[in-house]
Amino acid sequence: MDLKGRTTFALAAVCITTAMHAAAQPFPTQPIRVLIGLPAGTSPDVVARTLGAAMGPLLGQPVIVENRPGAGGTLAASATATAAPDGNVLNASGCSGDSITHAFVSQGRPPLVLFKDLTPVGRMMRDHWLVLVAGSSPVTSLKALATFARSQPNPVAYPSQGEGSSPHLQGARLARALGFEALHVPYKDGAMNDLIGGRLAYAVQGSAAAVPLIASGRLRALAVLSSERLPALPEVPTAEQAGLKGHVFNGGICLWAPGRTPGSTQARLNAALADASRDPAVRARFDTLGVEPMTSDLEETVRFVTAFAAASDQWRTEVFGPGR
Protein backbone atom coordinates (compact mmCIF):
# COMPACT_ATOMS: atom_id res chain seq x y z
CA MET A 1 0.00 0.00 0.00
CA ASP A 2 1.49 3.36 -1.00
CA LEU A 3 1.73 6.45 1.23
CA LYS A 4 -1.53 7.94 -0.09
CA GLY A 5 -3.32 4.63 0.35
CA ARG A 6 -2.07 4.21 3.91
CA THR A 7 -3.24 7.68 4.83
CA THR A 8 -6.68 7.20 3.26
CA PHE A 9 -7.16 3.84 4.97
CA ALA A 10 -6.04 5.17 8.34
CA LEU A 11 -8.20 8.30 8.21
CA ALA A 12 -11.20 6.20 7.20
CA ALA A 13 -10.59 3.96 10.22
CA VAL A 14 -10.56 7.01 12.49
CA CYS A 15 -13.87 8.25 11.05
CA ILE A 16 -15.53 4.84 11.39
CA THR A 17 -14.46 4.32 14.98
CA THR A 18 -15.43 7.88 15.88
CA ALA A 19 -18.95 7.14 14.64
CA MET A 20 -19.20 4.49 17.37
CA HIS A 21 -19.13 7.18 20.06
CA ALA A 22 -22.74 6.78 21.16
CA ALA A 23 -22.43 3.01 21.54
CA ALA A 24 -19.16 3.05 23.48
CA GLN A 25 -19.07 2.04 27.11
CA PRO A 26 -18.02 4.65 29.68
CA PHE A 27 -14.25 5.00 29.72
CA PRO A 28 -12.23 4.46 31.74
CA THR A 29 -13.75 2.22 34.37
CA GLN A 30 -10.50 0.64 35.62
CA PRO A 31 -6.77 1.40 35.82
CA ILE A 32 -5.09 1.82 32.45
CA ARG A 33 -2.00 -0.27 31.71
CA VAL A 34 0.68 1.02 29.36
CA LEU A 35 2.97 -1.76 28.16
CA ILE A 36 6.59 -0.92 27.34
CA GLY A 37 8.70 -3.30 25.25
CA LEU A 38 11.93 -2.05 26.83
CA PRO A 39 13.42 -2.03 30.34
CA ALA A 40 12.89 0.69 32.92
CA GLY A 41 14.94 3.81 32.30
CA THR A 42 14.70 3.71 28.50
CA SER A 43 13.10 6.57 26.57
CA PRO A 44 9.59 5.07 26.18
CA ASP A 45 9.57 4.07 29.85
CA VAL A 46 10.63 7.49 31.16
CA VAL A 47 8.20 9.31 28.88
CA ALA A 48 5.27 7.00 29.65
CA ARG A 49 5.78 7.28 33.40
CA THR A 50 6.01 11.07 33.22
CA LEU A 51 2.91 11.48 31.07
CA GLY A 52 1.02 8.67 32.79
CA ALA A 53 1.33 10.40 36.15
CA ALA A 54 -0.27 13.50 34.64
CA MET A 55 -2.93 11.62 32.67
CA GLY A 56 -4.25 9.63 35.64
CA PRO A 57 -6.05 12.53 37.39
CA LEU A 58 -7.45 13.71 34.05
CA LEU A 59 -8.92 10.29 33.30
CA GLY A 60 -10.03 9.50 36.83
CA GLN A 61 -8.04 6.24 36.86
CA PRO A 62 -4.37 5.50 37.53
CA VAL A 63 -2.12 4.92 34.53
CA ILE A 64 0.23 2.03 35.31
CA VAL A 65 3.38 1.38 33.28
CA GLU A 66 4.42 -2.26 32.81
CA ASN A 67 7.79 -3.20 31.31
CA ARG A 68 7.75 -6.26 29.04
CA PRO A 69 11.14 -6.20 27.35
CA GLY A 70 12.32 -8.68 24.78
CA ALA A 71 11.85 -9.77 21.17
CA GLY A 72 12.42 -6.29 19.77
CA GLY A 73 9.34 -4.87 21.48
CA THR A 74 6.99 -7.46 19.98
CA LEU A 75 5.97 -8.94 23.35
CA ALA A 76 4.41 -5.68 24.47
CA ALA A 77 3.00 -4.95 21.01
CA SER A 78 1.38 -8.40 20.73
CA ALA A 79 -0.13 -8.17 24.21
CA THR A 80 -1.67 -4.81 23.33
CA ALA A 81 -2.96 -5.90 19.91
CA THR A 82 -4.71 -8.96 21.39
CA ALA A 83 -6.14 -7.11 24.41
CA ALA A 84 -9.81 -6.15 24.56
CA PRO A 85 -10.25 -3.01 22.43
CA ASP A 86 -11.51 -0.92 25.32
CA GLY A 87 -8.54 1.40 25.90
CA ASN A 88 -7.49 -0.25 29.15
CA VAL A 89 -4.33 -1.79 27.67
CA LEU A 90 -2.06 0.47 25.62
CA ASN A 91 1.48 0.43 24.25
CA ALA A 92 4.09 3.19 24.23
CA SER A 93 6.67 2.72 21.47
CA GLY A 94 8.22 4.41 18.48
CA CYS A 95 5.94 6.27 16.09
CA SER A 96 7.45 4.51 13.06
CA GLY A 97 5.87 1.24 14.16
CA ASP A 98 9.17 -0.68 14.06
CA SER A 99 8.26 -2.85 17.05
CA ILE A 100 4.83 -3.47 15.54
CA THR A 101 5.75 -4.48 12.01
CA HIS A 102 9.33 -5.14 11.02
CA ALA A 103 10.49 -6.62 14.33
CA PHE A 104 7.98 -9.41 13.71
CA VAL A 105 9.32 -9.96 10.19
CA SER A 106 12.89 -10.28 11.51
CA GLN A 107 11.66 -13.15 13.72
CA GLY A 108 9.92 -14.90 10.84
CA ARG A 109 6.47 -14.03 12.19
CA PRO A 110 3.59 -12.34 10.34
CA PRO A 111 3.70 -8.62 11.11
CA LEU A 112 0.98 -6.69 12.83
CA VAL A 113 -0.65 -4.12 10.57
CA LEU A 114 -0.55 -0.45 11.44
CA PHE A 115 -3.98 1.13 11.93
CA LYS A 116 -5.61 -2.33 11.89
CA ASP A 117 -4.03 -4.38 14.70
CA LEU A 118 -2.72 -1.33 16.55
CA THR A 119 -3.59 2.31 16.01
CA PRO A 120 -1.86 5.43 17.38
CA VAL A 121 -4.02 7.59 19.63
CA GLY A 122 -1.49 10.38 20.06
CA ARG A 123 2.13 11.49 19.99
CA MET A 124 3.77 11.42 23.40
CA MET A 125 6.91 13.32 22.51
CA ARG A 126 9.49 14.18 19.87
CA ASP A 127 12.96 13.17 20.91
CA HIS A 128 16.44 13.94 19.69
CA TRP A 129 18.85 11.15 18.88
CA LEU A 130 22.45 11.25 19.98
CA VAL A 131 25.64 9.52 18.91
CA LEU A 132 27.10 8.27 22.19
CA VAL A 133 30.33 6.78 23.51
CA ALA A 134 31.50 5.95 27.01
CA GLY A 135 32.48 8.91 29.14
CA SER A 136 35.92 7.32 29.51
CA SER A 137 36.39 6.84 25.76
CA PRO A 138 39.21 8.72 24.03
CA VAL A 139 36.80 9.41 21.14
CA THR A 140 35.56 13.00 21.28
CA SER A 141 34.09 13.62 17.79
CA LEU A 142 32.48 11.84 14.86
CA LYS A 143 35.73 12.15 12.93
CA ALA A 144 37.61 10.56 15.81
CA LEU A 145 35.01 7.77 15.99
CA ALA A 146 35.57 7.00 12.32
CA THR A 147 39.36 7.01 12.74
CA PHE A 148 39.13 4.74 15.79
CA ALA A 149 36.74 2.30 14.11
CA ARG A 150 38.87 2.02 10.97
CA SER A 151 41.94 1.27 13.08
CA GLN A 152 40.37 -1.79 14.72
CA PRO A 153 41.05 -5.31 13.37
CA ASN A 154 37.34 -6.23 13.66
CA PRO A 155 34.12 -4.28 13.15
CA VAL A 156 33.28 -2.16 16.18
CA ALA A 157 30.05 -2.99 18.03
CA TYR A 158 26.94 -0.92 18.62
CA PRO A 159 23.64 -1.92 20.31
CA SER A 160 19.91 -1.82 19.74
CA GLN A 161 16.82 -3.44 21.21
CA GLY A 162 16.35 -5.60 18.11
CA GLU A 163 16.86 -6.01 14.40
CA GLY A 164 15.08 -3.34 12.40
CA SER A 165 14.66 -1.01 15.37
CA SER A 166 15.57 2.67 15.09
CA PRO A 167 18.84 2.29 17.08
CA HIS A 168 19.83 -0.51 14.70
CA LEU A 169 18.98 1.40 11.52
CA GLN A 170 20.48 4.69 12.68
CA GLY A 171 23.61 3.00 14.01
CA ALA A 172 24.13 1.28 10.67
CA ARG A 173 23.42 4.47 8.72
CA LEU A 174 25.98 6.35 10.81
CA ALA A 175 28.69 3.73 10.21
CA ARG A 176 28.01 3.83 6.49
CA ALA A 177 28.11 7.63 6.42
CA LEU A 178 31.41 7.70 8.31
CA GLY A 179 32.92 4.88 6.25
CA PHE A 180 33.60 2.14 8.77
CA GLU A 181 32.43 -1.41 9.47
CA ALA A 182 30.19 -2.00 12.48
CA LEU A 183 28.68 -5.01 14.23
CA HIS A 184 25.07 -4.74 15.35
CA VAL A 185 24.43 -6.31 18.78
CA PRO A 186 20.74 -6.69 19.75
CA TYR A 187 19.95 -6.56 23.46
CA LYS A 188 16.96 -7.98 25.29
CA ASP A 189 17.59 -5.56 28.14
CA GLY A 190 19.21 -2.15 28.14
CA ALA A 191 22.71 -1.81 26.71
CA MET A 192 23.75 1.33 28.59
CA ASN A 193 25.94 -0.48 31.13
CA ASP A 194 27.94 -2.14 28.36
CA LEU A 195 28.28 1.19 26.56
CA ILE A 196 29.40 2.94 29.74
CA GLY A 197 31.87 0.12 30.42
CA GLY A 198 33.44 0.44 26.96
CA ARG A 199 32.29 -2.99 25.76
CA LEU A 200 30.47 -1.23 22.92
CA ALA A 201 32.19 1.34 20.72
CA TYR A 202 29.21 3.64 20.21
CA ALA A 203 25.43 3.83 20.20
CA VAL A 204 22.70 5.91 18.62
CA GLN A 205 19.98 6.42 21.21
CA GLY A 206 17.19 8.82 22.14
CA SER A 207 17.99 11.73 24.42
CA ALA A 208 15.46 10.89 27.15
CA ALA A 209 17.50 7.97 28.45
CA ALA A 210 20.91 9.42 27.60
CA VAL A 211 20.90 13.01 28.91
CA PRO A 212 21.06 12.07 32.63
CA LEU A 213 24.00 9.73 31.91
CA ILE A 214 25.77 12.45 29.94
CA ALA A 215 25.25 14.92 32.80
CA SER A 216 26.86 12.44 35.22
CA GLY A 217 29.86 11.94 32.93
CA ARG A 218 29.17 8.26 32.29
CA LEU A 219 28.41 8.89 28.62
CA ARG A 220 29.66 11.43 26.08
CA ALA A 221 27.56 12.77 23.21
CA LEU A 222 29.46 13.26 19.96
CA ALA A 223 26.59 14.70 17.94
CA VAL A 224 22.83 15.14 17.84
CA LEU A 225 20.99 13.94 14.75
CA SER A 226 18.52 16.83 14.79
CA SER A 227 18.72 19.87 12.55
CA GLU A 228 19.39 22.04 15.61
CA ARG A 229 21.37 21.77 18.83
CA LEU A 230 19.64 20.75 22.04
CA PRO A 231 19.08 23.34 24.78
CA ALA A 232 19.86 20.56 27.29
CA LEU A 233 23.23 19.90 25.56
CA PRO A 234 24.20 23.19 23.89
CA GLU A 235 27.85 22.18 23.51
CA VAL A 236 27.02 19.10 21.37
CA PRO A 237 27.11 19.81 17.61
CA THR A 238 24.59 18.54 15.12
CA ALA A 239 25.75 15.77 12.78
CA GLU A 240 25.74 18.29 9.94
CA GLN A 241 27.91 20.68 11.94
CA ALA A 242 30.23 17.73 12.57
CA GLY A 243 30.58 17.09 8.84
CA LEU A 244 27.68 14.78 7.87
CA LYS A 245 25.58 16.84 5.47
CA GLY A 246 21.88 16.02 5.52
CA HIS A 247 22.21 13.33 8.17
CA VAL A 248 19.10 14.09 10.25
CA PHE A 249 16.81 11.85 12.29
CA ASN A 250 14.17 12.74 14.86
CA GLY A 251 12.24 9.97 16.50
CA GLY A 252 9.28 10.04 18.79
CA ILE A 253 7.11 7.93 21.05
CA CYS A 254 3.44 7.31 20.29
CA LEU A 255 0.65 5.89 22.40
CA TRP A 256 -0.95 2.89 20.67
CA ALA A 257 -4.28 1.17 21.30
CA PRO A 258 -5.79 -2.05 19.88
CA GLY A 259 -7.02 -1.40 16.37
CA ARG A 260 -10.75 -1.82 17.06
CA THR A 261 -10.79 0.59 20.00
CA PRO A 262 -13.89 2.82 19.72
CA GLY A 263 -13.35 6.32 18.39
CA SER A 264 -14.77 7.87 21.55
CA THR A 265 -12.17 6.05 23.65
CA GLN A 266 -9.37 7.05 21.27
CA ALA A 267 -10.56 10.66 21.47
CA ARG A 268 -10.63 10.58 25.29
CA LEU A 269 -7.10 9.21 25.45
CA ASN A 270 -5.90 11.74 22.87
CA ALA A 271 -7.40 14.64 24.82
CA ALA A 272 -5.93 13.46 28.13
CA LEU A 273 -2.52 12.99 26.51
CA ALA A 274 -2.65 16.51 25.02
CA ASP A 275 -3.67 18.05 28.36
CA ALA A 276 -0.94 16.14 30.18
CA SER A 277 1.62 17.36 27.63
CA ARG A 278 0.72 20.95 28.53
CA ASP A 279 1.28 20.34 32.26
CA PRO A 280 4.14 22.62 33.44
CA ALA A 281 5.61 19.78 35.52
CA VAL A 282 5.70 17.50 32.48
CA ARG A 283 7.31 20.19 30.35
CA ALA A 284 9.92 20.89 33.01
CA ARG A 285 10.76 17.19 33.26
CA PHE A 286 10.98 16.83 29.49
CA ASP A 287 13.30 19.84 29.29
CA THR A 288 15.79 18.02 31.50
CA LEU A 289 15.62 15.01 29.17
CA GLY A 290 16.09 16.94 25.94
CA VAL A 291 12.70 15.92 24.52
CA GLU A 292 9.66 17.89 23.40
CA PRO A 293 6.05 17.20 24.41
CA MET A 294 3.77 16.97 21.40
CA THR A 295 0.04 17.52 20.97
CA SER A 296 -1.83 16.32 17.89
CA ASP A 297 -5.40 15.24 17.29
CA LEU A 298 -6.20 11.79 15.91
CA GLU A 299 -6.08 12.78 12.24
CA GLU A 300 -2.79 14.67 12.67
CA THR A 301 -1.36 11.65 14.50
CA VAL A 302 -2.37 9.31 11.67
CA ARG A 303 -0.75 11.55 9.06
CA PHE A 304 2.47 11.82 11.06
CA VAL A 305 2.74 8.08 11.71
CA THR A 306 2.03 7.28 8.06
CA ALA A 307 4.82 9.58 6.87
CA PHE A 308 7.24 8.43 9.58
CA ALA A 309 6.60 4.76 8.76
CA ALA A 310 7.36 5.48 5.11
CA ALA A 311 10.65 7.18 6.04
CA SER A 312 11.53 4.23 8.27
CA ASP A 313 10.89 1.88 5.32
CA GLN A 314 13.36 3.91 3.27
CA TRP A 315 16.07 3.70 5.94
CA ARG A 316 15.45 -0.02 6.24
CA THR A 317 15.98 -0.42 2.51
CA GLU A 318 19.25 1.50 2.82
CA VAL A 319 20.47 -0.89 5.52
CA PHE A 320 19.02 -4.25 4.41
CA GLY A 321 18.43 -3.72 0.70
CA PRO A 322 15.09 -4.13 -1.13
CA GLY A 323 12.54 -6.61 0.14
CA ARG A 324 13.02 -6.13 3.92
Secondary structure, DSSP 8 states (H G I E B T S, - for coil): --HHHHHHHHHHHHHHHHTTGGGS--S-SS-EEEEESS-TTSHHHHHHHHHHHHHHHHHTS-EEEEE---GGGHHHHHHHHTS-SSSSEEEEEETT-TTTTHHHHHTTS----BTTTEEEEEEEEE--EEEEEETT-S--SHHHHHHHHHHSSS-EEEEESSTTSHHHHHHHHHHHHHT--EEEEE-SS--HHHHHTTSSS-EEEEHHHHHHHHHTTSEEEEEE-SSS-BTTBTTS-BTTTTT-TT-----EEEEEEETT--HHHHHHHHHHHHHHHT-HHHHHHHHHHT-EE----HHHHHHHHHHHHHHHHHHHHHHH-TT-
